[in-house]
Amino acid sequence: MKNLFLLLFFPTLLFAQDTCYTVEKVYASREVAESIQENYGALGVKNVQKRITFGIKQMMEDVIQDKYDLCMDGKPVEVHVTSIEAPQTGIEIGPWTKVSKKTIVTLEILMDGKVIEVEGRAKSTVEATFIDLNNDELEFSKTTFASAVKKAIEKSIK
C-alpha cells in the first residue's frame, strides 16, 4: 500500500514548480505622476498614480506568468517607476516636417531580493506636409508609454 501511495504521488513531486511569485506592490512617485498628468485630462495626481500602477501591475503579472507561476503567497515582487522622459527631436524642410518623440521609462524591480534597474524605450514619429502641430510638440501617447513599460519589464524577467 505504501508503494502504491508513493507511485501515485511521485510524478506530481517531480513536476511541481517551486518558484512562485506575487506582484505585491507597484508605485510611482508623485513627480512621475505629475509629469504625465496633463495627458490624462482633469484627473488628479492620485488618480493618475492609480492608473499607472494598475496597468503596470497587470503587465508585470502577464510577463511573470510566461515563465513562472503566480500565487497569492509567492515570493514578493515590487515595481517602482523612477522616471518617465519623453525627449522630442524634429526636422523641418520647407513644408515637410518630421517629429519623433522617444518615451523612456525607468523601473526598479525588486525580485528574489535583488533590485534590478531597467529602462524601456518606445518611439512615436509623425511625418507631415503643410500641417501644424500643437505647440510644435507631439502629444504624450499612452500606447507608447505602455510599450516602453512592457519592454522594460521583459528585460528584467529574462
Residue frames as qw, qx, qy, qz and C-alpha x, y, z in Angstrom:
[[0.000, 0.885, 0.465, 0.000, 0.00, 0.00, 0.00],
 [0.309, -0.789, 0.106, 0.520, 2.84, 2.37, 0.84],
 [0.404, -0.126, 0.606, 0.674, 4.47, 1.67, -2.54],
 [0.204, 0.632, 0.666, 0.340, 1.21, 2.42, -4.34],
 [0.156, -0.925, -0.242, 0.249, 0.92, 5.72, -2.50],
 [0.361, -0.590, 0.360, 0.626, 4.48, 6.72, -3.49],
 [0.382, 0.160, 0.714, 0.564, 3.89, 5.63, -7.06],
 [0.131, 0.788, 0.580, 0.159, 0.77, 7.78, -7.37],
 [0.147, -0.971, -0.115, 0.152, 2.21, 10.98, -5.88],
 [0.639, -0.335, 0.313, 0.618, 5.83, 10.76, -7.04],
 [0.420, 0.444, 0.452, 0.650, 5.14, 12.25, -10.53],
 [0.094, -0.929, -0.279, -0.226, 3.44, 15.30, -9.02],
 [0.555, -0.742, 0.109, 0.358, 6.51, 15.93, -6.87],
 [0.632, -0.008, 0.407, 0.659, 8.78, 15.75, -9.90],
 [0.251, 0.536, 0.449, 0.669, 6.84, 18.32, -11.89],
 [0.274, -0.876, -0.358, 0.169, 5.99, 20.69, -9.06],
 [0.420, 0.580, -0.059, 0.696, 7.49, 24.11, -9.66],
 [0.516, -0.501, -0.465, 0.517, 8.82, 25.68, -6.50],
 [0.193, -0.110, 0.017, 0.975, 9.21, 29.23, -7.82],
 [0.030, -0.729, -0.660, -0.181, 6.01, 31.17, -7.39],
 [0.224, 0.030, -0.101, 0.969, 5.65, 34.98, -7.37],
 [0.008, -0.807, -0.587, 0.062, 3.11, 37.60, -6.45],
 [0.248, 0.467, 0.059, 0.847, 3.23, 41.23, -7.59],
 [0.376, -0.529, -0.612, 0.452, 2.88, 42.80, -4.20],
 [0.099, -0.816, -0.185, 0.539, 3.48, 46.49, -4.76],
 [0.480, 0.429, 0.349, 0.681, 3.69, 48.86, -7.73],
 [0.158, -0.857, -0.282, 0.402, 4.24, 52.53, -7.11],
 [0.460, 0.553, 0.170, 0.674, 5.05, 55.68, -9.00],
 [0.312, -0.305, -0.321, 0.840, 6.35, 58.77, -7.29],
 [0.162, 0.808, 0.396, -0.405, 4.31, 61.95, -7.24],
 [0.028, -0.643, 0.379, 0.665, 6.81, 63.60, -9.61],
 [0.159, 0.000, 0.879, 0.450, 6.32, 60.83, -12.19],
 [0.161, 0.625, 0.761, -0.061, 2.53, 61.17, -12.00],
 [0.054, 0.821, 0.126, -0.554, 2.76, 64.95, -12.28],
 [0.151, -0.421, 0.583, 0.678, 4.96, 64.67, -15.37],
 [0.027, -0.142, -0.836, -0.529, 2.20, 62.90, -17.30],
 [0.151, 0.471, 0.687, -0.533, -0.91, 64.22, -15.52],
 [0.285, 0.484, -0.090, -0.822, -1.80, 66.72, -18.24],
 [0.292, 0.175, -0.784, -0.519, -2.28, 63.83, -20.68],
 [0.127, -0.295, -0.940, 0.115, -4.95, 62.23, -18.51],
 [0.193, -0.664, -0.459, -0.558, -7.27, 65.20, -18.60],
 [0.315, -0.687, 0.128, -0.642, -8.76, 66.55, -15.38],
 [0.863, -0.311, -0.387, 0.095, -7.70, 63.62, -13.17],
 [0.370, -0.874, 0.291, -0.115, -5.83, 64.44, -10.00],
 [0.192, 0.628, -0.750, 0.077, -2.30, 63.21, -9.32],
 [0.493, -0.197, 0.782, -0.326, -3.54, 60.39, -7.03],
 [0.816, 0.379, 0.306, -0.311, -5.86, 59.07, -9.76],
 [0.561, 0.702, -0.429, -0.093, -3.04, 59.20, -12.32],
 [0.115, -0.510, 0.830, -0.195, -0.81, 57.25, -9.91],
 [0.689, 0.045, 0.638, -0.342, -3.54, 54.60, -9.53],
 [0.789, 0.562, 0.017, -0.248, -3.97, 54.25, -13.29],
 [0.339, 0.700, -0.628, 0.018, -0.24, 53.96, -13.88],
 [0.253, -0.388, 0.845, -0.266, 0.29, 51.39, -11.14],
 [0.782, 0.181, 0.469, -0.368, -2.74, 49.28, -12.08],
 [0.748, 0.616, -0.175, -0.174, -1.61, 48.98, -15.70],
 [0.222, 0.646, -0.718, 0.134, 1.98, 48.19, -14.74],
 [0.522, -0.237, 0.744, -0.343, 0.84, 45.53, -12.25],
 [0.855, 0.351, 0.250, -0.290, -1.19, 43.82, -14.98],
 [0.607, 0.687, -0.399, -0.024, 1.77, 43.88, -17.40],
 [0.090, -0.575, 0.773, -0.251, 4.17, 42.60, -14.73],
 [0.702, -0.052, 0.627, -0.335, 1.87, 39.69, -13.90],
 [0.831, 0.513, 0.017, -0.215, 1.49, 38.81, -17.59],
 [0.439, 0.696, -0.561, 0.089, 5.24, 38.74, -18.18],
 [0.305, -0.433, 0.785, -0.322, 5.98, 36.78, -14.98],
 [0.811, 0.110, 0.429, -0.383, 3.26, 34.29, -15.84],
 [0.729, 0.576, -0.326, -0.173, 5.03, 33.41, -19.11],
 [0.444, 0.480, -0.714, 0.251, 7.98, 31.92, -17.16],
 [0.074, 0.092, -0.818, 0.563, 6.83, 31.32, -13.59],
 [0.280, -0.569, -0.767, -0.093, 3.71, 30.60, -11.58],
 [0.166, -0.441, 0.145, -0.870, 1.68, 33.32, -9.89],
 [0.521, -0.442, -0.728, 0.066, 0.19, 32.65, -6.49],
 [0.326, -0.870, -0.174, -0.326, -1.14, 34.61, -3.55],
 [0.645, -0.737, 0.186, 0.081, 1.62, 33.68, -1.10],
 [0.850, 0.346, -0.003, 0.396, 4.55, 33.60, -3.54],
 [0.552, -0.214, -0.038, 0.805, 7.82, 35.48, -3.46],
 [0.107, 0.870, 0.293, -0.382, 7.08, 39.22, -3.46],
 [0.492, 0.297, 0.333, 0.747, 7.80, 41.40, -6.49],
 [0.046, -0.822, -0.270, 0.500, 7.81, 45.19, -6.23],
 [0.494, 0.467, 0.350, 0.645, 7.98, 47.69, -9.09],
 [0.168, -0.757, -0.178, 0.606, 8.93, 51.35, -8.69],
 [0.502, 0.722, 0.270, 0.392, 8.56, 53.74, -11.62],
 [0.520, -0.477, -0.077, 0.705, 11.56, 56.02, -11.10],
 [0.020, 0.522, -0.164, -0.837, 11.31, 58.23, -14.16],
 [0.563, 0.593, 0.562, 0.126, 9.44, 58.93, -17.37],
 [0.125, -0.549, 0.263, 0.783, 11.09, 61.04, -20.03],
 [0.608, 0.594, 0.522, 0.077, 9.90, 61.99, -23.49],
 [0.195, -0.542, 0.300, 0.761, 12.55, 63.90, -25.41],
 [0.619, 0.681, 0.378, -0.104, 11.48, 65.14, -28.81],
 [0.320, -0.357, 0.471, 0.740, 13.50, 65.73, -31.96],
 [0.547, 0.689, 0.456, -0.138, 12.37, 67.12, -35.25],
 [0.331, -0.170, 0.449, 0.812, 13.34, 68.46, -38.61],
 [0.400, 0.761, 0.400, -0.319, 11.53, 70.89, -40.85],
 [0.307, -0.152, 0.534, 0.773, 12.40, 71.46, -44.51],
 [0.224, -0.114, -0.435, -0.865, 10.01, 73.81, -46.25],
 [0.674, -0.233, -0.085, -0.696, 6.51, 72.37, -45.95],
 [0.820, -0.034, -0.572, -0.013, 7.75, 68.95, -44.81],
 [0.342, -0.632, 0.484, -0.499, 8.01, 68.17, -41.08],
 [0.782, -0.059, -0.619, 0.042, 9.16, 65.08, -39.23],
 [0.335, -0.618, 0.433, -0.565, 8.89, 64.90, -35.44],
 [0.717, -0.048, -0.692, 0.075, 9.93, 61.97, -33.25],
 [0.458, -0.628, 0.345, -0.525, 9.29, 61.52, -29.56],
 [0.576, 0.128, -0.789, 0.172, 11.06, 58.80, -27.63],
 [0.664, -0.608, 0.051, -0.432, 9.36, 57.68, -24.41],
 [0.478, 0.311, -0.736, 0.365, 11.89, 56.38, -21.88],
 [0.724, -0.569, -0.039, -0.388, 10.61, 54.66, -18.75],
 [0.301, 0.413, -0.769, 0.384, 12.97, 53.63, -15.94],
 [0.813, -0.432, -0.178, -0.348, 11.82, 50.98, -13.47],
 [0.019, -0.452, 0.822, -0.346, 13.35, 49.46, -10.36],
 [0.844, -0.148, -0.357, -0.371, 12.13, 45.91, -9.86],
 [0.297, -0.476, 0.747, -0.357, 12.70, 44.08, -6.58],
 [0.924, 0.080, -0.214, -0.308, 12.61, 40.34, -7.27],
 [0.918, -0.032, -0.313, 0.243, 14.31, 37.49, -5.39],
 [0.593, -0.691, -0.066, 0.408, 15.89, 40.01, -3.03],
 [0.492, -0.060, 0.306, 0.813, 17.67, 41.81, -5.88],
 [0.238, 0.794, 0.186, -0.528, 16.95, 45.27, -7.20],
 [0.541, 0.213, 0.572, 0.578, 17.03, 45.34, -10.99],
 [0.152, 0.689, 0.052, -0.707, 17.06, 48.73, -12.71],
 [0.473, 0.276, 0.707, 0.447, 15.75, 48.54, -16.27],
 [0.164, 0.498, -0.068, -0.849, 14.91, 51.03, -18.96],
 [0.492, 0.447, 0.730, 0.160, 12.30, 50.65, -21.68],
 [0.023, 0.409, -0.231, -0.882, 12.11, 52.79, -24.80],
 [0.436, 0.549, 0.702, 0.128, 9.39, 53.30, -27.38],
 [0.163, -0.223, 0.263, 0.924, 9.21, 55.80, -30.22],
 [0.389, 0.730, 0.533, -0.180, 6.43, 57.82, -31.89],
 [0.278, -0.182, 0.399, 0.855, 7.03, 59.55, -35.21],
 [0.405, 0.757, 0.441, -0.264, 4.89, 61.93, -37.24],
 [0.326, -0.058, 0.467, 0.820, 5.67, 63.00, -40.80],
 [0.251, 0.767, 0.529, -0.261, 3.54, 65.77, -42.25],
 [0.309, 0.201, 0.353, 0.860, 3.28, 68.27, -45.05],
 [0.170, -0.401, -0.185, -0.881, 1.60, 71.66, -44.56],
 [0.629, -0.577, -0.499, -0.150, 0.34, 70.76, -41.11],
 [0.063, -0.640, 0.427, -0.636, 0.83, 72.47, -37.77],
 [0.582, -0.232, -0.737, 0.255, 1.42, 70.52, -34.60],
 [0.432, -0.861, -0.212, -0.167, 0.03, 71.88, -31.34],
 [0.387, -0.872, 0.294, 0.066, 2.86, 73.95, -29.88],
 [0.487, 0.633, -0.600, -0.049, 5.21, 72.07, -32.26],
 [0.217, -0.356, 0.863, -0.285, 5.03, 69.05, -29.94],
 [0.532, -0.116, -0.787, -0.292, 3.67, 65.53, -30.17],
 [0.664, -0.507, 0.104, -0.540, 1.17, 64.62, -27.50],
 [0.263, -0.367, 0.859, -0.242, 2.06, 62.07, -24.85],
 [0.696, 0.067, -0.554, -0.452, 0.98, 58.67, -26.13],
 [0.715, -0.367, 0.455, -0.383, -0.40, 56.20, -23.58],
 [0.970, 0.240, -0.001, -0.038, 0.24, 53.40, -26.08],
 [0.544, 0.619, -0.428, 0.372, 3.90, 54.36, -26.45],
 [0.319, -0.598, 0.532, -0.507, 4.20, 54.62, -22.65],
 [0.902, -0.144, 0.293, -0.282, 2.72, 51.13, -22.23],
 [0.875, 0.429, -0.184, 0.129, 5.07, 49.75, -24.88],
 [0.242, 0.675, -0.526, 0.456, 8.11, 51.24, -23.12],
 [0.578, -0.457, 0.496, -0.460, 6.99, 49.81, -19.77],
 [0.978, 0.068, 0.126, -0.154, 6.45, 46.35, -21.25],
 [0.700, 0.561, -0.354, 0.264, 9.91, 46.39, -22.85],
 [0.075, -0.639, 0.576, -0.504, 11.48, 47.31, -19.51],
 [0.780, -0.274, 0.401, -0.393, 9.61, 44.55, -17.69],
 [0.957, 0.281, -0.062, -0.029, 10.56, 41.96, -20.31],
 [0.427, 0.655, -0.514, 0.354, 14.23, 42.90, -19.90],
 [0.325, -0.543, 0.584, -0.509, 14.03, 42.23, -16.17],
 [0.856, -0.098, 0.375, -0.342, 12.45, 38.76, -16.44],
 [0.598, 0.551, -0.555, -0.176, 14.97, 37.21, -18.88]]
